[in-house]
Amino acid sequence: MYATVFAALLVLAAPHQARAALLDFTFSFTNPFIPAIGPVTGIARGLADNTANQKPLEVEVLSAPTGFGVGRYVEISSPLNRWTVVAGVVITFSYAGTRAGQPPVVGDCCSLRIASTSIGNVASLTFFEGGLVNQISDDLVVAPAQAVPVPSSTLLFATSLVLGGLMLRRGRAGP
């Protein structure tokens, strides 16, 4: 019994190399078609820290005026899909994609373009309706997504193992 508890504590306390968690970044900008209703918001998921010219695992528009363009996006061209993250901050980014499940042809629903440029951050959420409509918004903001708190720590887990072992031992000893 003691050997099991001791082994569990040794495993928890032993140094091990942690894998870096992937980072998510939110973005928001004014809808170039309906600016009075509100901003477009979205998230780029799965970027590694301290890495240049990488692709996010997923890009999604979370909200937009009148619901236009909400959903997951797939990249149009890999040279346009480059993100650089240093110390948890997006330094440069470029993304061009179409809404998932929609072919990039005339009559398609939506395309999304966000980028950092030498003159600032720009974005567009456009649609193909008899040709590409391309109005650019220059108020794009990219920020780290809020972290989800970890429900318990390793110390709490180790303490519960020890207390559970002591309670089990006490229960077996009897009155």
JOWOQUI-V775417 format. One line per field, one symbol per residue. phi: phi as a letter, one per 40 degrees, with the letter a starting at -180 (. if undefined). psi: psi as a letter, one per 30 degrees, with the letter a starting at -180 (. if undefined). A space follows every 50 residues. Layout:
# JOWOQUI-V775417
phi: ???
psi: ???
This chain:
# JOWOQUI-V775417
phi: .ccccccccccccccaccccccbbbcbaaccccbccciccbaabbgbccf bbfbbccabbccaadfgcgcicbbccacccbbbbbbfgbccbaaababcd gbccbdgccabbbbacbcbhcbaabbbcbghccbbbbbbcbbaccccccc cabccccccccccccccccccccgc
psi: eeeeeeeeeeeefkkljkkkkkkkkllklkkfeiffellkkakjkhkklh klhlklekkkkellkggkgkakkkkekeffikkkkkhgkkellkkkllkk fkkilkfldlkkkklklfgakllkjlljiglkkjkkkggkkklklkkkkk flleeeeeeeeeeeeeeeeeeffl.
